[in-house]
Structures are given as structure tokens and as C-alpha cells.
Amino acid sequence: MTNDAYQIILTTCSSAEQAQRIASSLVEDALAACVNIVAGMQSVYQWQGSLHSDAEHLLLIKSRVERFDEIAQRIKTLHNYELPEIIAVSIVAGSQDYLAWLSDATKQS
């Protein structure tokens, strides 16, 4: 099934506890259908003129495009980074059954 109404949002966290807090908040409030937490990731980046290399946890947040602004705001509210990564990638195709579940799990009340 092809549909541009769905997205995966990426963000990284400095700790497992923060990753779990953000993931739980998004799923509990039906902003995301599912959040995968990928531990053991190493990020290398420039920040404020210095090279950094930090262990991080990657969140793969599955949701609908229309929920992006709410998700971004929630991440900013719960995150400890001054500038958290919040990047959305469109889901261009997927299983019809999975996308139907994703849609149902993220319906606004």
C-alpha cells in the first residue's frame, strides 16, 4: 500500500531513561503508534565549534504526518538537549494492515 500520510520521526537521547520517558509519553497519548528504542548507538558531530562523540539512544517514532507538530513539541518539552534532533521521513509504502493499525493507534480523541 502506498500512502504519504505516515512518517517515521527520528530523535536521539542521551540516556535509556530519557528515551523511555519520551517513547512512553508519545504512545500513551496516541501521538505515535510505536516507538523503537535503539541502544548502543555512537554519534559523532560538531557542536559549538567542538567535535563530540557520544553514546546515544535512537528513537524511531511511527506516526501520521498530521501529528508531527505535536510530536516535535512533546520531544522539545521532555528532552534535555538544547537542540534535539527531530527529523521526519515519509513512509512511501507499507503493509496495508500495518498502516491501518498505525492510523487507528494515532487517532485524535
N, C-alpha and C positions, 0 to 999 in steps of 0.2 A: 504494500500500500504506500502510495506517495502522498505526503502532506507536509506543508510548510508551517503548520500550526504548532509544531512541537520543537523543543530545543533541549540541549544539554548545556548547563551553565557550569563553568569551571571556576573554582576558587581554591586557594591553598590556606592551610592553617599551621601554626607553629606547634600545636600540641594535639594529642588524641582527644583530650578533654574538650578543647575548643571545637574541634571537628565534630565530635558527638553532639555538643550543645547546639551548634548551627544546624546540623542534619536533623536532629530531633525536632527542633523548632519549625523547620520548613515542612516536614512531613506531618507533624501534629496539626498544623494549621492549614493543611491541604494546599500549600503553595507548591509543593513538589510531591510527585508520586513515589519517588525513590531517590535516595542519595547513597551512592557508593563512596566509602572512605578508603582511599588507597594509602597505606602507610609505607614508610621506608623510602620516600622519595627525597632526592637531593636537588636543591635548586641553586643555581649559580646565576648571579645577577649583579648589576650595577645599582647602587642606591646612594644618593647624596655624595657622589664623587668617589665612592669606595667599592671595591669588589667584595661581594659576600658569597658565602657558600653555606647554606643552612639545610638541616633536615626539616622536611615538611610533610604534611598530610594533604593529599589532593582530594577534593570533593567533586564528584560527578553528579550533578543535580539534574534530574529528569523532570521536565515540566512543560507547560504550554507557553507559547510566545507571549500571550497576553498577561502572564503573571510575572514577566521579567522585572518590571519596575518595583513591584512589591518584594520580590526575592532580593534584588540588589539592595533595597533599603534595609531589609532584615539582616543581610550579611553585614552591611556597614554598621548597624546598631550593635550587633553581637561580636564583631571582630576586634581584635586588639591591634591590628596593623593600622598605621596611619593611612596607607593606600592599599587596601586589599585588591587582589586580582579578582575581577568579575568579568568573565568573557562568556558570551553565548555563542553556541554553534548550532545551526539549524539541523534538525533531523529531516533529511530529504526523503527517506523511505524507511519503512519498518513493518513488522508483522501487524496485520490488521487487528488481531486480538490484543496484542500488547499496547498498541496505540489507543484502542478503545478503553482498556484498563487505565492507562495513563490519563486520558481525558476524564474519566469518571472519578479518579482519585484526586483530581485537582479542580473539581467544580467548586465555584464560589457558592457559599451558603446564602 
